[in-house]
Every structure is written in C-alpha cells, then in structure tokens.
C-alpha cells in the first residue's frame, strides 16, 4: 500500500528520487518463499526493482522472537543503504497506539512511551514512517479502493504475541468505548516524545562536565556530584548516544550502587541483555566504561600465527602484522621461527625497548591505565618461547628493530 501510494505522487514530488523496494525473507514461515515471490511480482508489475534479502531471524537465549526478527531485518537493510538514503516503513496510527500501550505495560519512561518517531537516523541514512497519522481502517479502505492484492501473515493473529493480544483482545474493547483511542494514544506518544527531548537536553548539559577522555567513559566523581535522578538521566542518554542497549531501572540502580559507590580499587561490572544485543558498564579508577557485553574468552588458548595473514580471534579481535622501517619487531627474527599468540597468565616480564629495566606486565598495564578486562585480551606475541611484543604497546628488548632496520608492527 505504501509503495502504491508513493508511486501515485506527482512527478514533481518524485523528481530526482530513485525508489527501490526491499523484502526481507525471515524464513520463519513455510510460505516465506511464496511471500517473496508475491513481492517480486508486485514490483515487476510496477516496473520497480525489488531486492529479496534472506536473514537468520532465530532468537537467541533471552531474546523475544519479535526483537530477533526486527534486529535481523534492520541489520540487513542497513547494509544496503548509502548516505542520504531514506527507508520508508508502513507503520500506522494503530501500530503507534499499540506500541505506547506495550511500553506502558513494561514500565517504560518518556523515551519508551514516545513510541515510534516519524523519522530518525538509520545507519548512514534515515528511517521515516509517513503513515503514523493514518489508521489501519483507512489503509484497508485504500487497498480495497485500488484493488490491491496482499498477503496476511498468519502470525499476526497469534495472540500469544503481546502486540497481537493488544490488537485483537484489548484494542477492540477500547475502541467501542473510546472510538478515537488510537488517535488519542498517538497524541500522548507525541507529548512523551517532547518530554523525552527536554530530558535529553538536560542530560547533555549535565554530561559535559562529567565526560571522560573518550566517549565511552564518564567520571565517577563528576556523576556523584549529581543527584540520583540526574545521574540516571545522564546514564540513559549516554548509552543511547553510544548505540547501546539502555539499562533497565533495576540495572540503573545497580550501576549507581555497585559501580558509582564502589571502592576506588575495585573493578565492578553490571551487565544486561543477551550477549549479542546487551551491554555492560565497568569501573576502573575514577572512570566508568560502557561497552557491548564482552563475549567469552579463553586466556589459556595459544594460537600459531602466520604473520603474512591476518589473525582473527573470537571474542578478541583481528590482528595484522605490517611492514615498517625502524620500528616494531625485527623482521629477520621471524625467519624459521614459530610465532605464537598467547594471553596473560600472570608473571610475564618485558623490558620495553628504550627502558633500562625489566617490568612485570601488570606494572606496565597499571602505569598506562589499561583497564583489567582489556589486559587479559591483549595479544602477547611470542617468537619461539620468548615474549617479543605486547600487542602494539611495547616491543621487548632485544626484539626491537633498530634505525633503518626492517620491522613488523602488530596492529
């Protein structure tokens, strides 16, 4: 319906605009391929290109099926978009009303009950919902008037899903008593969005003096100067700005109690959500750090590395050795020697090039202010059985390439 209405706009509105259709096949229904064929046929009749995307929408542990499908769908579409592109979706006024009710029942604050924005940044472009002021009945009338053919997803009638329960069991009762309930709830969502914007402005002002040296850090001492309500407002804004899952009210209380008020020499962690979609915050010294949940990592693992190829380690990252002159590890030392990547076990020693003394890695890490959770994931480069370098931080004597001597730098 949205595509048909869009093509019905005057040529003046569409001048210079390229329209493409995208259908995401989630593979969750036995008829999913038939639906894809239907979309391709509709677009063919309209002389429009249609791209069919196949995604893995299987929910992870602790993740709802709806959230998994939505996440997989948006991730796939994001990868297609170029700068300035706009993704249009057909969410309507009844969808908005249902979203507000769902958020209220989940105990959401202003940002949650603001429901769906009419437009919002999306990847390198924008996501727009031009039909939020149009009811489902009005859309159905349009489709019938123009004799459009469509397919109903049978899962839309499964009241085991929360949204479907509201749509089929709750909203009809509300509409009988309050016929304009969808419009009224959508207006309430707009009021909440306005309040949420004001809270964001307040949070931005409060965040300026507490911002750490990097965007993913905040000063503990600075946060403690704010009252608890302002702290929570800043923390929510901080996580949203980093595109991380916003903590629940319970997790916010844990952050305030377990992290902000922890002893300065402790390293507390509060995490929430699934490994793939969740987030966590940790403390080191006077800073708290926000990040995606760290995946499992085995610090006892040893990997043999052909330095001519990148090395990808699950839960750690990808490392590459690049040629460099007068820096890094002496290139000549790699000839005929095995190169291993290991991780800190405790007690490792290194005399960084240019220093007169050997130090424990623990001391070097403390000196550089490297948080403990990062230390155990830094690759230690061994040539033979000797520690040659610590990631791209230090090259140990006598492995350092001298002036004008070919070297290899780990990145």
Secondary structure, 3 states (H helix, E strand, C coil): CHHHHHHCCCHHHHCCCCCCEEEEECCCCCCHHHHHHHHHHHHHHCCCCEEEEECCCCCCCCCCHHHHHHHHHHHHHHCCCCCCCEEECCCCHHHHHHHHHHHHHCCCCHHHHCCCCCEEEECCEEEECCCCCCCHHHHHHHHHHCCCCCCCCHHHHCCCCHHHHHHHHHHHHHHHHCCCHHHHHHHHHHHHHHHHHHHHHHHHHHHHCCECCCCCEEEHHHHHCCCHHHHHHHHHHHHHHCCCCCCCHHHHHHHHHHHHCCCCCCCCEEEECCCCCCEEEEEECCEEEEEECCCCCCCCCCEECCCCCCEEECCCEEECEEEEECCCEEHHHHCCCCEEEECCCCCCEECECCCCCCEEHHHHHHHHCCCHHHHCCCCEEEECCEEEEECCCEEECCCECCCCCEEEEEC
